[in-house]
Amino acid sequence: MKIFVTAKLKAKEKKIEKIDDNHFLVFIKEFPIKGRANKAIIKLIAKHFKIPMTQVKIVSGAKSKQKVIKIQE
């Protein structure tokens, strides 16, 4: 399954807002330094879908706020 994520960095709290079935807003506290923001996004998505972090992978947009993420089932 592929989902489309818009990352909102430097937020006050970590949360996910669902826009529709495949589009999400992800709010994280981390700064985009040395991949910390991407790791936080992967961790939050894995927690949201109740799956291991190893099943979540950023397919495109690693250096962008717009990301395509693949969730392995």
Jmol script that loads the backbone (N, CA, C; Angstrom):
load data "model"
ATOM      1  N   MET A   1       0.843  -1.169   0.000  1.00  0.00           N
ATOM      2  CA  MET A   1       0.000   0.000   0.000  1.00  0.00           C
ATOM      3  C   MET A   1       0.894   1.239   0.000  1.00  0.00           C
ATOM      4  N   LYS A   2       0.542   2.223  -0.792  1.00  0.00           N
ATOM      5  CA  LYS A   2       1.268   3.487  -0.822  1.00  0.00           C
ATOM      6  C   LYS A   2       0.390   4.577  -0.229  1.00  0.00           C
ATOM      7  N   ILE A   3       1.021   5.420   0.588  1.00  0.00           N
ATOM      8  CA  ILE A   3       0.318   6.580   1.117  1.00  0.00           C
ATOM      9  C   ILE A   3       1.117   7.833   0.789  1.00  0.00           C
ATOM     10  N   PHE A   4       0.437   8.950   0.738  1.00  0.00           N
ATOM     11  CA  PHE A   4       1.057  10.230   0.435  1.00  0.00           C
ATOM     12  C   PHE A   4       1.018  11.078   1.700  1.00  0.00           C
ATOM     13  N   VAL A   5       2.187  11.576   2.078  1.00  0.00           N
ATOM     14  CA  VAL A   5       2.336  12.267   3.357  1.00  0.00           C
ATOM     15  C   VAL A   5       2.862  13.673   3.113  1.00  0.00           C
ATOM     16  N   THR A   6       2.270  14.629   3.825  1.00  0.00           N
ATOM     17  CA  THR A   6       2.812  15.978   3.882  1.00  0.00           C
ATOM     18  C   THR A   6       3.358  16.161   5.287  1.00  0.00           C
ATOM     19  N   ALA A   7       4.638  16.451   5.383  1.00  0.00           N
ATOM     20  CA  ALA A   7       5.301  16.589   6.678  1.00  0.00           C
ATOM     21  C   ALA A   7       5.227  18.028   7.151  1.00  0.00           C
ATOM     22  N   LYS A   8       4.843  18.199   8.381  1.00  0.00           N
ATOM     23  CA  LYS A   8       4.847  19.507   9.040  1.00  0.00           C
ATOM     24  C   LYS A   8       5.893  19.421  10.142  1.00  0.00           C
ATOM     25  N   LEU A   9       7.008  20.095   9.947  1.00  0.00           N
ATOM     26  CA  LEU A   9       8.139  20.008  10.863  1.00  0.00           C
ATOM     27  C   LEU A   9       8.035  21.043  11.975  1.00  0.00           C
ATOM     28  N   LYS A  10       8.778  20.818  13.042  1.00  0.00           N
ATOM     29  CA  LYS A  10       8.871  21.733  14.184  1.00  0.00           C
ATOM     30  C   LYS A  10       7.512  21.997  14.823  1.00  0.00           C
ATOM     31  N   ALA A  11       6.650  20.993  14.846  1.00  0.00           N
ATOM     32  CA  ALA A  11       5.326  21.127  15.455  1.00  0.00           C
ATOM     33  C   ALA A  11       5.439  21.025  16.975  1.00  0.00           C
ATOM     34  N   LYS A  12       4.413  21.453  17.666  1.00  0.00           N
ATOM     35  CA  LYS A  12       4.420  21.396  19.125  1.00  0.00           C
ATOM     36  C   LYS A  12       4.178  19.983  19.641  1.00  0.00           C
ATOM     37  N   GLU A  13       3.462  19.166  18.854  1.00  0.00           N
ATOM     38  CA  GLU A  13       3.198  17.788  19.259  1.00  0.00           C
ATOM     39  C   GLU A  13       3.247  16.875  18.041  1.00  0.00           C
ATOM     40  N   LYS A  14       3.506  15.593  18.304  1.00  0.00           N
ATOM     41  CA  LYS A  14       3.539  14.596  17.235  1.00  0.00           C
ATOM     42  C   LYS A  14       2.131  14.063  17.032  1.00  0.00           C
ATOM     43  N   LYS A  15       1.651  14.109  15.788  1.00  0.00           N
ATOM     44  CA  LYS A  15       0.331  13.561  15.493  1.00  0.00           C
ATOM     45  C   LYS A  15       0.176  13.344  13.999  1.00  0.00           C
ATOM     46  N   ILE A  16      -0.838  12.558  13.652  1.00  0.00           N
ATOM     47  CA  ILE A  16      -1.174  12.292  12.254  1.00  0.00           C
ATOM     48  C   ILE A  16      -2.621  12.685  12.038  1.00  0.00           C
ATOM     49  N   GLU A  17      -2.861  13.439  10.961  1.00  0.00           N
ATOM     50  CA  GLU A  17      -4.224  13.780  10.568  1.00  0.00           C
ATOM     51  C   GLU A  17      -4.506  13.123   9.222  1.00  0.00           C
ATOM     52  N   LYS A  18      -5.599  12.406   9.160  1.00  0.00           N
ATOM     53  CA  LYS A  18      -5.982  11.724   7.927  1.00  0.00           C
ATOM     54  C   LYS A  18      -6.811  12.671   7.073  1.00  0.00           C
ATOM     55  N   ILE A  19      -6.376  12.876   5.823  1.00  0.00           N
ATOM     56  CA  ILE A  19      -7.116  13.716   4.893  1.00  0.00           C
ATOM     57  C   ILE A  19      -8.128  12.859   4.141  1.00  0.00           C
ATOM     58  N   ASP A  20      -7.642  11.763   3.566  1.00  0.00           N
ATOM     59  CA  ASP A  20      -8.514  10.741   2.975  1.00  0.00           C
ATOM     60  C   ASP A  20      -7.806   9.398   3.115  1.00  0.00           C
ATOM     61  N   ASP A  21      -8.247   8.390   2.374  1.00  0.00           N
ATOM     62  CA  ASP A  21      -7.694   7.048   2.573  1.00  0.00           C
ATOM     63  C   ASP A  21      -6.192   6.958   2.337  1.00  0.00           C
ATOM     64  N   ASN A  22      -5.650   7.753   1.417  1.00  0.00           N
ATOM     65  CA  ASN A  22      -4.234   7.645   1.062  1.00  0.00           C
ATOM     66  C   ASN A  22      -3.412   8.895   1.353  1.00  0.00           C
ATOM     67  N   HIS A  23      -4.015   9.938   1.904  1.00  0.00           N
ATOM     68  CA  HIS A  23      -3.298  11.186   2.157  1.00  0.00           C
ATOM     69  C   HIS A  23      -3.354  11.539   3.638  1.00  0.00           C
ATOM     70  N   PHE A  24      -2.165  11.876   4.175  1.00  0.00           N
ATOM     71  CA  PHE A  24      -2.048  12.176   5.600  1.00  0.00           C
ATOM     72  C   PHE A  24      -1.192  13.415   5.817  1.00  0.00           C
ATOM     73  N   LEU A  25      -1.473  14.145   6.890  1.00  0.00           N
ATOM     74  CA  LEU A  25      -0.597  15.196   7.394  1.00  0.00           C
ATOM     75  C   LEU A  25       0.101  14.624   8.617  1.00  0.00           C
ATOM     76  N   VAL A  26       1.422  14.727   8.650  1.00  0.00           N
ATOM     77  CA  VAL A  26       2.189  14.203   9.781  1.00  0.00           C
ATOM     78  C   VAL A  26       2.917  15.370  10.437  1.00  0.00           C
ATOM     79  N   PHE A  27       2.619  15.592  11.705  1.00  0.00           N
ATOM     80  CA  PHE A  27       3.246  16.652  12.467  1.00  0.00           C
ATOM     81  C   PHE A  27       4.315  16.039  13.365  1.00  0.00           C
ATOM     82  N   ILE A  28       5.549  16.546  13.251  1.00  0.00           N
ATOM     83  CA  ILE A  28       6.652  16.043  14.074  1.00  0.00           C
ATOM     84  C   ILE A  28       7.424  17.213  14.668  1.00  0.00           C
ATOM     85  N   LYS A  29       8.142  16.953  15.754  1.00  0.00           N
ATOM     86  CA  LYS A  29       8.913  17.984  16.449  1.00  0.00           C
ATOM     87  C   LYS A  29      10.317  18.137  15.899  1.00  0.00           C
ATOM     88  N   GLU A  30      10.829  17.107  15.233  1.00  0.00           N
ATOM     89  CA  GLU A  30      12.230  17.074  14.813  1.00  0.00           C
ATOM     90  C   GLU A  30      12.523  18.056  13.669  1.00  0.00           C
ATOM     91  N   PHE A  31      13.801  18.427  13.584  1.00  0.00           N
ATOM     92  CA  PHE A  31      14.307  19.242  12.492  1.00  0.00           C
ATOM     93  C   PHE A  31      14.846  18.310  11.406  1.00  0.00           C
ATOM     94  N   PRO A  32      14.855  18.743  10.153  1.00  0.00           N
ATOM     95  CA  PRO A  32      15.347  17.882   9.072  1.00  0.00           C
ATOM     96  C   PRO A  32      16.878  17.846   8.995  1.00  0.00           C
ATOM     97  N   ILE A  33      17.510  17.362  10.043  1.00  0.00           N
ATOM     98  CA  ILE A  33      18.965  17.288  10.102  1.00  0.00           C
ATOM     99  C   ILE A  33      19.378  15.827  10.234  1.00  0.00           C
ATOM    100  N   LYS A  34      20.239  15.366   9.341  1.00  0.00           N
ATOM    101  CA  LYS A  34      20.784  13.998   9.347  1.00  0.00           C
ATOM    102  C   LYS A  34      19.695  12.928   9.383  1.00  0.00           C
ATOM    103  N   GLY A  35      18.584  13.170   8.695  1.00  0.00           N
ATOM    104  CA  GLY A  35      17.535  12.167   8.573  1.00  0.00           C
ATOM    105  C   GLY A  35      16.661  11.984   9.797  1.00  0.00           C
ATOM    106  N   ARG A  36      16.805  12.861  10.792  1.00  0.00           N
ATOM    107  CA  ARG A  36      16.016  12.715  12.019  1.00  0.00           C
ATOM    108  C   ARG A  36      14.519  12.863  11.757  1.00  0.00           C
ATOM    109  N   ALA A  37      14.153  13.792  10.882  1.00  0.00           N
ATOM    110  CA  ALA A  37      12.734  14.011  10.585  1.00  0.00           C
ATOM    111  C   ALA A  37      12.142  12.788   9.889  1.00  0.00           C
ATOM    112  N   ASN A  38      12.858  12.224   8.938  1.00  0.00           N
ATOM    113  CA  ASN A  38      12.354  11.033   8.233  1.00  0.00           C
ATOM    114  C   ASN A  38      12.195   9.853   9.185  1.00  0.00           C
ATOM    115  N   LYS A  39      13.135   9.669  10.088  1.00  0.00           N
ATOM    116  CA  LYS A  39      13.030   8.585  11.062  1.00  0.00           C
ATOM    117  C   LYS A  39      11.826   8.788  11.968  1.00  0.00           C
ATOM    118  N   ALA A  40      11.583  10.020  12.354  1.00  0.00           N
ATOM    119  CA  ALA A  40      10.426  10.318  13.214  1.00  0.00           C
ATOM    120  C   ALA A  40       9.116  10.061  12.469  1.00  0.00           C
ATOM    121  N   ILE A  41       9.076  10.387  11.180  1.00  0.00           N
ATOM    122  CA  ILE A  41       7.876  10.147  10.369  1.00  0.00           C
ATOM    123  C   ILE A  41       7.618   8.647  10.250  1.00  0.00           C
ATOM    124  N   ILE A  42       8.664   7.891   9.962  1.00  0.00           N
ATOM    125  CA  ILE A  42       8.521   6.434   9.836  1.00  0.00           C
ATOM    126  C   ILE A  42       8.030   5.836  11.151  1.00  0.00           C
ATOM    127  N   LYS A  43       8.605   6.282  12.260  1.00  0.00           N
ATOM    128  CA  LYS A  43       8.211   5.763  13.573  1.00  0.00           C
ATOM    129  C   LYS A  43       6.745   6.081  13.872  1.00  0.00           C
ATOM    130  N   LEU A  44       6.312   7.304  13.575  1.00  0.00           N
ATOM    131  CA  LEU A  44       4.943   7.714  13.852  1.00  0.00           C
ATOM    132  C   LEU A  44       3.938   6.973  12.968  1.00  0.00           C
ATOM    133  N   ILE A  45       4.287   6.768  11.704  1.00  0.00           N
ATOM    134  CA  ILE A  45       3.397   6.033  10.797  1.00  0.00           C
ATOM    135  C   ILE A  45       3.299   4.569  11.221  1.00  0.00           C
ATOM    136  N   ALA A  46       4.418   3.976  11.607  1.00  0.00           N
ATOM    137  CA  ALA A  46       4.398   2.589  12.065  1.00  0.00           C
ATOM    138  C   ALA A  46       3.522   2.450  13.314  1.00  0.00           C
ATOM    139  N   LYS A  47       3.610   3.403  14.205  1.00  0.00           N
ATOM    140  CA  LYS A  47       2.789   3.379  15.410  1.00  0.00           C
ATOM    141  C   LYS A  47       1.305   3.546  15.060  1.00  0.00           C
ATOM    142  N   HIS A  48       1.015   4.443  14.123  1.00  0.00           N
ATOM    143  CA  HIS A  48      -0.369   4.702  13.708  1.00  0.00           C
ATOM    144  C   HIS A  48      -1.028   3.465  13.098  1.00  0.00           C
ATOM    145  N   PHE A  49      -0.289   2.763  12.240  1.00  0.00           N
ATOM    146  CA  PHE A  49      -0.826   1.570  11.573  1.00  0.00           C
ATOM    147  C   PHE A  49      -0.588   0.286  12.372  1.00  0.00           C
ATOM    148  N   LYS A  50       0.078   0.411  13.524  1.00  0.00           N
ATOM    149  CA  LYS A  50       0.372  -0.730  14.401  1.00  0.00           C
ATOM    150  C   LYS A  50       1.147  -1.833  13.689  1.00  0.00           C
ATOM    151  N   ILE A  51       2.243  -1.407  13.034  1.00  0.00           N
ATOM    152  CA  ILE A  51       3.124  -2.327  12.323  1.00  0.00           C
ATOM    153  C   ILE A  51       4.574  -2.018  12.731  1.00  0.00           C
ATOM    154  N   PRO A  52       5.513  -2.945  12.473  1.00  0.00           N
ATOM    155  CA  PRO A  52       6.921  -2.653  12.768  1.00  0.00           C
ATOM    156  C   PRO A  52       7.489  -1.570  11.844  1.00  0.00           C
ATOM    157  N   MET A  53       8.460  -0.838  12.339  1.00  0.00           N
ATOM    158  CA  MET A  53       9.081   0.224  11.546  1.00  0.00           C
ATOM    159  C   MET A  53       9.732  -0.317  10.277  1.00  0.00           C
ATOM    160  N   THR A  54      10.147  -1.574  10.286  1.00  0.00           N
ATOM    161  CA  THR A  54      10.812  -2.155   9.121  1.00  0.00           C
ATOM    162  C   THR A  54       9.862  -2.333   7.936  1.00  0.00           C
ATOM    163  N   GLN A  55       8.559  -2.234   8.158  1.00  0.00           N
ATOM    164  CA  GLN A  55       7.587  -2.368   7.073  1.00  0.00           C
ATOM    165  C   GLN A  55       7.211  -1.028   6.454  1.00  0.00           C
ATOM    166  N   VAL A  56       7.813   0.067   6.929  1.00  0.00           N
ATOM    167  CA  VAL A  56       7.531   1.403   6.413  1.00  0.00           C
ATOM    168  C   VAL A  56       8.772   1.919   5.703  1.00  0.00           C
ATOM    169  N   LYS A  57       8.609   2.367   4.454  1.00  0.00           N
ATOM    170  CA  LYS A  57       9.754   2.834   3.677  1.00  0.00           C
ATOM    171  C   LYS A  57       9.368   4.079   2.877  1.00  0.00           C
ATOM    172  N   ILE A  58      10.243   5.075   2.887  1.00  0.00           N
ATOM    173  CA  ILE A  58      10.023   6.277   2.082  1.00  0.00           C
ATOM    174  C   ILE A  58      10.473   5.967   0.662  1.00  0.00           C
ATOM    175  N   VAL A  59       9.520   5.989  -0.278  1.00  0.00           N
ATOM    176  CA  VAL A  59       9.809   5.669  -1.674  1.00  0.00           C
ATOM    177  C   VAL A  59      10.355   6.894  -2.400  1.00  0.00           C
ATOM    178  N   SER A  60       9.732   8.046  -2.171  1.00  0.00           N
ATOM    179  CA  SER A  60      10.227   9.279  -2.786  1.00  0.00           C
ATOM    180  C   SER A  60       9.938  10.453  -1.859  1.00  0.00           C
ATOM    181  N   GLY A  61      10.718  11.512  -2.031  1.00  0.00           N
ATOM    182  CA  GLY A  61      10.538  12.705  -1.226  1.00  0.00           C
ATOM    183  C   GLY A  61      11.320  12.715   0.065  1.00  0.00           C
ATOM    184  N   ALA A  62      12.437  11.996   0.112  1.00  0.00           N
ATOM    185  CA  ALA A  62      13.238  11.937   1.340  1.00  0.00           C
ATOM    186  C   ALA A  62      13.736  13.316   1.765  1.00  0.00           C
ATOM    187  N   LYS A  63      13.912  14.220   0.807  1.00  0.00           N
ATOM    188  CA  LYS A  63      14.380  15.569   1.124  1.00  0.00           C
ATOM    189  C   LYS A  63      13.312  16.620   0.838  1.00  0.00           C
ATOM    190  N   SER A  64      12.067  16.193   0.880  1.00  0.00           N
ATOM    191  CA  SER A  64      10.951  17.076   0.584  1.00  0.00           C
ATOM    192  C   SER A  64       9.884  16.943   1.662  1.00  0.00           C
ATOM    193  N   LYS A  65       8.987  17.910   1.737  1.00  0.00           N
ATOM    194  CA  LYS A  65       7.873  17.806   2.675  1.00  0.00           C
ATOM    195  C   LYS A  65       6.784  16.883   2.145  1.00  0.00           C
ATOM    196  N   GLN A  66       6.748  16.708   0.826  1.00  0.00           N
ATOM    197  CA  GLN A  66       5.789  15.800   0.197  1.00  0.00           C
ATOM    198  C   GLN A  66       6.473  14.451   0.006  1.00  0.00           C
ATOM    199  N   LYS A  67       5.942  13.403   0.627  1.00  0.00           N
ATOM    200  CA  LYS A  67       6.582  12.093   0.590  1.00  0.00           C
ATOM    201  C   LYS A  67       5.604  11.025   0.132  1.00  0.00           C
ATOM    202  N   VAL A  68       6.149  10.031  -0.555  1.00  0.00           N
ATOM    203  CA  VAL A  68       5.386   8.832  -0.888  1.00  0.00           C
ATOM    204  C   VAL A  68       5.974   7.712  -0.034  1.00  0.00           C
ATOM    205  N   ILE A  69       5.119   7.067   0.736  1.00  0.00           N
ATOM    206  CA  ILE A  69       5.585   6.043   1.666  1.00  0.00           C
ATOM    207  C   ILE A  69       4.901   4.724   1.341  1.00  0.00           C
ATOM    208  N   LYS A  70       5.727   3.681   1.276  1.00  0.00           N
ATOM    209  CA  LYS A  70       5.218   2.341   1.009  1.00  0.00           C
ATOM    210  C   LYS A  70       5.114   1.581   2.329  1.00  0.00           C
ATOM    211  N   ILE A  71       3.939   0.985   2.527  1.00  0.00           N
ATOM    212  CA  ILE A  71       3.726   0.161   3.718  1.00  0.00           C
ATOM    213  C   ILE A  71       3.572  -1.280   3.246  1.00  0.00           C
ATOM    214  N   GLN A  72       4.494  -2.129   3.674  1.00  0.00           N
ATOM    215  CA  GLN A  72       4.447  -3.533   3.292  1.00  0.00           C
ATOM    216  C   GLN A  72       3.453  -4.260   4.187  1.00  0.00           C
ATOM    217  N   GLU A  73       2.722  -5.160   3.582  1.00  0.00           N
ATOM    218  CA  GLU A  73       1.718  -5.917   4.340  1.00  0.00           C
ATOM    219  C   GLU A  73       2.095  -7.361   4.459  1.00  0.00           C
TER     220      GLU A  73
END
end "model"
wireframe off; spacefill off
backbone 0.3
color backbone group
